Amino acid sequence: MNKENDNTILTEDTISLILEDNREVECDILAIFPVKERFYVALIPQEPIEGYEAEEYFLYRYQSDGEHVEISEIESDEEWEIVEDKFEELLDEDEFNNMTEK
């Protein structure tokens, strides 16, 4: 996980993140989804990042007022597990839907 950063930029289907070591990483938005009363975003880097697994994705809290986007850290392990389970459920549903469309 990365720290909240004021330099987060939303453009179309990507977000540019500044990592803790000040590296800028362009990420694709995999999904924006609700869990309970909050929204979350799943991101995956467009290029491999040294020190991270190849298919590692990032999960953040997500807020948008239509003009500005804010992402922030998921604060607890319990919240992380709930959000990760929901995202993996969405991935499973998407994979199933893609198989049945063929």
C-alpha angles and dihedrals in degrees: 000000000000132000123259110270132194088213093072111130126192115206120168103300100347140077125200111220129194109215124215090265090053095255113144114225126188110217133191117229107240096181145339109211142164126244114182105316099337136074124229135192129215115208133186124193115248090219129034113269119218109245095025131091116259098249097030114141131197126228123202140166108261133208130171133175092191094265105043129043124204126188124185141178122280100243107211140033089238093055090045092053093049092049093044091050091051092048092049089049089054090050091051091049091048092049091049091048091050091051093050093048093061 
